[in-house]
Amino acid sequence: MSINEDKIAFLRGQRQTRMYVPTPVAPEAIDALIEVARWTGSATNRQPWKFIVVDDRDVLDALAHAKSGSEWIANAGAAFVILTEGETAEASRFDAGRVAERLLLGSTAVGLAGAIVSWAPGFGEEAVRELLNVPAGLWIYAAVIVGEPDRSQPQAAPKPNPRKPVEEIVVRNRF
């Protein structure tokens, strides 16, 4: 078996970026990310999602102010708001998480940076639902925010990102 170390490094190196240059995302990049999302696997191939692609500067600014701490969205190039179908908000959470991670990885693959933001009842969800005219019967899972990273801003030194030792998180065969 051959392990592709470049791909492993790509997956291990994925980081979220919250500082963007306020420029539009190229239509080809948006189309590529839509295809990545569309081809993400789901339980029994239900594909229980819909996406609202937001690239209007005024709408991005409104998303940025839907809850505190998300002002950074205002400079992003686009947002992929992930909606799920189902009887409850939890019905398709696993599949929604899969597609969110794929979009985040895809943003790097198309030369952009990305980050995930979510809203909850009492923490911006109502404002986002109203802003985007999300119909009843669809649940707002999260959004993957993408854009050109702002490299002119001084970057903080990478914080130590320790991981638990393998022995602490992995059990082989049985406990």
C-alpha positions as CSV (number, residue, x, y, z in Angstrom):
1,M,0.0,0.0,0.0
2,S,1.2,3.4,-0.9
3,I,0.3,6.4,1.3
4,N,0.1,9.8,-0.4
5,E,1.9,12.0,2.2
6,D,0.9,15.2,0.3
7,K,-2.8,14.4,0.7
8,I,-2.4,13.5,4.3
9,A,-0.6,16.8,4.9
10,F,-3.3,18.6,3.0
11,L,-6.0,17.1,5.3
12,R,-4.0,17.6,8.5
13,G,-3.2,21.2,7.5
14,Q,-6.7,22.4,6.9
15,R,-7.3,25.6,9.1
16,Q,-10.1,28.0,9.3
17,T,-9.5,31.6,8.1
18,R,-11.6,34.6,9.3
19,M,-9.7,37.4,7.6
20,Y,-10.6,38.1,4.0
21,V,-10.0,40.6,1.2
22,P,-13.5,41.8,0.2
23,T,-13.4,40.5,-3.4
24,P,-15.8,38.3,-5.3
25,V,-15.2,34.6,-5.6
26,A,-14.7,33.6,-9.3
27,P,-17.8,31.9,-10.7
28,E,-15.6,28.9,-11.7
29,A,-14.7,28.4,-8.0
30,I,-18.3,28.7,-6.9
31,D,-19.3,26.1,-9.5
32,A,-16.5,23.8,-8.4
33,L,-17.6,24.0,-4.8
34,I,-21.2,23.4,-5.7
35,E,-20.0,20.2,-7.5
36,V,-18.0,19.2,-4.4
37,A,-21.1,19.6,-2.3
38,R,-23.3,17.9,-4.7
39,W,-21.1,14.8,-4.9
40,T,-20.7,14.5,-1.1
41,G,-21.9,11.1,0.2
42,S,-25.0,10.9,2.4
43,A,-26.9,8.1,4.2
44,T,-28.7,6.0,1.6
45,N,-27.8,8.7,-0.9
46,R,-30.7,10.9,0.4
47,Q,-28.7,14.1,-0.3
48,P,-30.9,15.8,2.4
49,W,-29.6,19.3,1.7
50,K,-30.1,22.5,-0.2
51,F,-27.6,25.3,-0.5
52,I,-28.0,29.0,-0.6
53,V,-25.0,30.6,-2.3
54,V,-24.6,34.1,-1.0
55,D,-22.2,36.4,-2.9
56,D,-24.1,39.7,-2.6
57,R,-22.1,42.1,-0.5
58,D,-25.1,43.5,1.3
59,V,-26.4,40.0,2.2
60,L,-22.9,38.9,3.4
61,D,-22.8,42.0,5.6
62,A,-26.3,41.1,7.0
63,L,-25.1,37.6,7.7
64,A,-22.1,39.1,9.5
65,H,-24.4,40.9,11.9
66,A,-26.8,38.0,12.6
67,K,-25.0,37.2,15.8
68,S,-22.1,38.6,17.7
69,G,-18.7,37.3,16.9
70,S,-19.3,36.7,13.2
71,E,-18.5,40.2,11.8
72,W,-15.6,38.7,9.9
73,I,-18.1,37.3,7.4
74,A,-18.6,40.8,5.9
75,N,-15.3,40.7,4.0
76,A,-15.7,37.1,2.7
77,G,-16.3,36.5,-1.0
78,A,-19.2,34.0,-0.6
79,A,-21.1,31.9,1.9
80,F,-22.5,28.5,1.3
81,V,-25.5,28.2,3.7
82,I,-26.3,24.6,4.3
83,L,-30.0,23.7,4.8
84,T,-31.2,20.3,5.7
85,E,-34.5,18.4,5.2
86,G,-36.1,16.2,7.7
87,E,-38.6,16.1,10.5
88,T,-36.2,17.6,13.0
89,A,-33.0,19.7,12.8
90,E,-31.0,16.7,14.0
91,A,-32.4,14.3,11.3
92,S,-29.6,15.0,8.9
93,R,-26.9,16.5,11.0
94,F,-24.3,13.8,10.2
95,D,-24.7,14.3,6.4
96,A,-24.7,18.1,6.8
97,G,-21.4,17.8,8.7
98,R,-19.9,15.8,5.9
99,V,-20.9,18.4,3.3
100,A,-19.6,21.3,5.5
101,E,-16.2,19.6,5.8
102,R,-16.1,18.9,2.1
103,L,-16.8,22.5,1.3
104,L,-14.1,23.7,3.7
105,L,-11.6,21.3,2.1
106,G,-12.8,22.3,-1.3
107,S,-12.2,26.0,-0.6
108,T,-8.5,25.2,-0.1
109,A,-8.5,23.0,-3.2
110,V,-9.7,26.0,-5.4
111,G,-7.2,28.4,-3.9
112,L,-9.4,30.1,-1.3
113,A,-9.7,30.1,2.4
114,G,-12.7,29.1,4.4
115,A,-14.4,28.9,7.8
116,I,-17.5,27.4,9.2
117,V,-20.1,29.4,11.1
118,S,-23.4,28.2,12.6
119,W,-26.4,29.8,14.1
120,A,-28.9,28.5,16.7
121,P,-32.2,29.5,18.0
122,G,-31.6,32.7,20.0
123,F,-28.2,33.1,18.4
124,G,-28.9,34.4,15.0
125,E,-30.9,31.6,13.4
126,E,-34.1,33.6,13.3
127,A,-32.3,36.6,11.6
128,V,-30.7,34.3,9.0
129,R,-34.0,32.5,8.3
130,E,-35.7,35.8,7.7
131,L,-32.8,37.4,5.7
132,L,-32.6,34.4,3.3
133,N,-36.3,33.6,3.2
134,V,-35.7,30.0,4.3
135,P,-39.0,28.2,3.9
136,A,-40.5,26.2,6.7
137,G,-39.5,22.5,6.7
138,L,-35.8,23.3,6.0
139,W,-33.3,23.6,8.9
140,I,-30.3,25.9,8.9
141,Y,-27.3,23.8,9.7
142,A,-24.3,26.2,9.1
143,A,-22.5,28.1,6.4
144,V,-19.1,27.6,4.9
145,I,-17.6,31.1,4.4
146,V,-15.0,31.3,1.6
147,G,-12.8,34.0,0.2
148,E,-9.4,35.4,-0.6
149,P,-7.4,35.4,2.6
150,D,-6.2,38.8,3.7
151,R,-2.5,38.3,3.7
152,S,-1.8,42.0,4.4
153,Q,-3.0,41.7,8.0
154,P,-0.3,40.7,10.5
155,Q,-0.8,37.0,11.1
156,A,-0.7,35.8,14.6
157,A,1.9,33.2,15.3
158,P,0.4,29.8,14.9
159,K,-1.0,28.7,18.3
160,P,0.2,25.3,19.5
161,N,-2.5,22.9,18.4
162,P,-1.8,19.9,20.6
163,R,-3.5,16.7,19.9
164,K,-4.2,13.9,22.4
165,P,-1.8,11.0,22.0
166,V,-3.1,8.2,19.8
167,E,-3.1,5.9,22.9
168,E,-5.6,8.2,24.6
169,I,-8.1,8.2,21.8
170,V,-7.8,4.9,19.9
171,V,-8.7,1.4,21.1
172,R,-8.0,-1.5,18.8
173,N,-10.6,-4.2,18.5
174,R,-12.1,-4.0,22.0
175,F,-12.0,-2.0,25.2
